[in-house]
Amino acid sequence: MIRVDNLEERWSKYNSFLTQFYGTIPVFYNVKDYSLFKEYSEYKIVLVGFNSCQIEKRRVFDEKYIRKFKENVSESDLDRCGISKGKIIEILETEVANEYDDYGNIPITQITPMERRIKKLDEYSVIALFHHHFYLFPELAHEFGDSSLVRNYTEVIQHLKYMNVGVVLHGHKHFDLERPFICDDYYNSSDNIIDVFAGGSVGTAIKETHTFSILDLYDKKR
């Protein structure tokens, strides 16, 4: 992702990669947001991919700073100087730098069309793909911190359940991890488990160990 406002330029490098990899961008990609829907009818498997990569302008003054200003600066003192405290707060809240912060978020505009298509399929194994992780890995968060979750993960999880997603594949952390995500209604049915696989690192100098995984998928009867 190129960190610019213009969407076409932002995804131009990824667009170029897809074009070179496939020869042309396949029809199963939505080039407006780079989500994807890939059906393997022979195996009754469908891949639903979401673009979770988002950016926003970095705020110069964070919420903690603004809260301290509100608590410690007297409105009456500012009024005597002809200064509006409310106007200053407005400036502090809207001031942004030219730099961008990356974050994870899956817009509902990507999810809703997928749900409509999934519901037309019968007895398919549904695999969801996206870049960011959608819940904390405690063993990593404790050591490194973790500010890059999918921000709307609670909403996303509900939609994954609605689509009967059984497997989630994601990247971002550069750790190869696997664990079940147990949904709230697990005790009603053991089907309410989503197997989550975090991809390892391949071809990056920031990690000493490079890994990949091979998953065997079986039909529902097996």
N, C-alpha and C positions, 0 to 999 in steps of 0.2 A: 504494500500500500504506500502510495506517495502522499505525504501529508500536506494536502492543499484543499481549498474549498471546492474547486471545480470537480464534480463527480467523474466526468469522463477522463480527466487527467489523473485523478486519484487512483483509478483502477487501470490505467493504461499499461502499466508494467505487467499486471496480472493478465490482462487481455492479451498482451503480446506472448506471454508464457503459454496460455491455453492454445493460441493460434499455432505456435511452433510445435507444441506437444502433440496436438491432434491433427494438424494440417489445416483445420478450420474449427471454429468453436462449435461443439456439438449442440444439437437442438435441445438436449436435456438440461442445458444451462440457461438461466434467465439472465441475459447480459445487462439488465437494468440494475440488478442487485447481486448477481453472481450466486444466487441460490440454485439448487439443482434437484431434479427429480429423475432418477434412473431406475427403471423397472427391468428386472430379469424374470420374465414370465415363465421360462422353463423351470426355474428353481423356486418360483414364488417368493422372491426376495425383492425388496425395493429399498433404494437408498434415497433419503431426503437430506439434502445439504443446506445449511443456513450460513449466511455470511454474518458472523458475529463481530467483525472488526469495525470499530467505530472510532472517531476522533472528535475532540472538542478543543476549543481554545483554552489555554491554561489560565485560570483565574489568578490575578495578582494578589488579591487579599482573600484568604480562606475564611470559612465560617467562624473559626475560633477567633481570628483577629477582629472581625466585624462585631462579634458578640462582646469582646472586651471593650471595643470602642463604645458600643451602646451602653454598657454598664458603667464605664468610668468617665465618660465625657459628659459634662452637664449641659443640658439643652439651654438652660437659662443663661449660662456663661457665654455660650455661642451667640444667643440672641442679642446680648448686649453689644457684641462685636458685629452685628448685622450678618451673621452667618447662620444658615439653616442646617440644623443637625440632620434632618430628613434628607436634604439634598446631598450632604456628604455621604450618608449611608448608601444612597442610590448610586453615587459614583463608585464607592468602594465595591458594591455588589456587581456592578456591570463592567468594571475595568478588567480587561483581559490582555494577555501578552500575545505576541506574534507566534509563540511556540504552541504546539499541540500536545495534548495528553491522549494517549490511546486508552480505550476501554472496551469491554465486552458488552454487547447488547444484541438481542435478536428481535427485530421489529415484528409486530403482529402482521404487518403487511406482507412479510415473507411467509409467516406460519399459516395464515388462513387459506391461501390457495392450495397449500400442501394438504391441509386437512380435507378439503373437498375432494381432492384426487385420491387420497388414501382410503376414504370411506367407500370408494367405488370398487376397491380391491377386496377379495375374499380370501381369508386364511393365508395372508402374506406375512413373512417375517419382515419387520420394519426396522431399518437401521438408520439412525440419525447421525449426521456429521456436522461438526462446527469446530472453529479454531479454539475458542476460549473454554475453560472448564466452568462448570456451573455449580460446583460446591467445593468447600474447602478440603484440602488434603492436610489433616492436622499435623502430620509428621513434617510437612514442608512449610506450612504456615508458621509453625512455632519457630523454625530456624530462620526463614527468609522473609516472613511477612507475606501478605497476599492481598493485593488491591486490584486484581485483574479478573475477578469473577464476572460471569455474565450478570449484569446488574439486575435484570428482570428475571432472575433464575426461578423464583417461585412461580411466576406466571408461565414460564417456559416449561417447567416440570408438569404443570397441569395439562398443557397442550400435548406434551410427549405422551402422557398417559392416555389422553383422548385418542391419539393416533395409534395406540397400542405399540409404541416403540419398545423393543426388547433390548436393544443394544445401542449405546452411544459411543462414538469414536471421536476423540478430540486431541488437540495438540497443546501448544503454548508453553507447557511447563518443562519440556525437555526431560521428562522422567517417564519411564515405562512403568505404569501402575495399572492395576486392575482391581476393581472391587464392585460389589453389588450396591446399588442405590435402592434402599427399601422404602417404598412409598407408604403413606399413612394407612392405607387400607390393605396392607399386606396380610393381616389376619383373616380377611375375607377370602383372599385367594393368593396362592403363592405365585400367580402370574404377575402380581403387582411388584415385580422386581425388575429394575433396569440394570443390566450389566454395563458398567462404564469402563472403557479402556482409554488410558492416556498413552499417546504415542511417544516413543523415545526420540532420540536425536539421530538424524542421518545427515552427514555432510556439513556439520557446523563446527567451527574451531573452538567454540566456547565449552564444549563437552569433550571429555576424554573418551567416554564410552558411547559408541554408536550402536543403536539397536533398532530392530523392527519386529513386528509380531505377525504371525499367521493364525487366523481364526478359522475354525471349522464350524460351519453353520448347518444345522439339521432342520428338517421339516418338523412341524408342530407335533405330529404323531410320534416321532422318534425322540 
